[in-house]
């Protein structure tokens, strides 16, 4: 199938391709060995993602003090090796 590049450098995708991704609005676009790759991306609101992380932390019983300790540990290791 062919996709046409418009005068505004936009690609028009064939209907059959678009039908294969009915709920996709965004694609990650990369170039790999002279090929254009389109990968479907699901955009999530930042606050929804944060809420999910907070829920997981609560289930794992990770506290704010645990996070602070982990950050301190990570920063100490970086300064020692750098």
C-alpha positions in Angstrom: 0.0 0.0 0.0 1.1 3.5 -0.6 0.9 6.5 1.7 1.1 10.0 0.1 3.1 12.9 1.5 1.2 16.1 1.1 2.6 19.6 0.4 2.6 20.2 4.1 4.8 17.1 4.8 1.9 15.1 6.2 1.3 11.5 5.4 -2.1 10.2 4.4 -2.5 6.6 5.6 -4.6 4.1 3.6 -8.0 3.3 5.1 -7.1 -0.4 5.7 -4.2 0.6 7.9 -6.2 3.1 9.9 -9.0 0.5 10.4 -6.5 -1.8 12.0 -6.0 0.8 14.8 -9.5 2.1 15.5 -8.9 3.6 18.9 -5.4 5.0 18.2 -5.0 8.8 17.8 -1.2 9.1 18.2 1.8 7.2 16.9 5.5 7.3 17.9 7.4 8.0 14.7 11.0 6.8 14.3 13.5 6.1 11.4 15.2 2.8 11.4 17.5 1.7 8.5 15.8 4.0 6.0 12.3 3.0 7.2 9.7 5.1 8.9 8.2 3.2 11.8 4.8 4.1 13.3 4.1 2.6 16.8 0.7 3.2 18.4 0.8 5.2 21.6 -1.8 5.5 24.3 -1.7 8.9 25.9 -2.4 8.9 29.6 -3.1 11.9 31.8 -0.2 12.6 34.1 -2.4 12.7 37.2 -3.9 9.3 36.3 -0.5 7.8 36.0 0.6 9.3 39.3 -2.5 8.0 41.0 -1.7 4.5 39.7 1.9 4.8 41.1 0.6 6.0 44.4 -1.8 3.0 44.6 1.0 0.6 43.8 3.2 2.1 46.4 0.4 1.8 49.0 -0.1 -1.8 48.2 3.6 -2.5 48.5 3.7 -0.5 51.8 6.3 1.9 50.5 6.4 5.1 52.6 7.6 8.6 51.9 10.5 7.8 54.2 11.4 4.8 52.1 11.4 7.0 48.9 13.7 9.6 50.6 16.1 6.8 51.7 16.2 5.4 48.2 16.9 8.8 46.7 19.7 9.4 49.2 21.2 6.0 48.5 21.0 6.5 44.7 22.6 10.0 44.9 25.4 8.7 47.2 26.3 5.9 44.8 26.3 8.3 41.8 28.7 10.7 43.5 31.0 7.9 44.6 31.3 6.5 41.0 31.3 9.8 39.2 
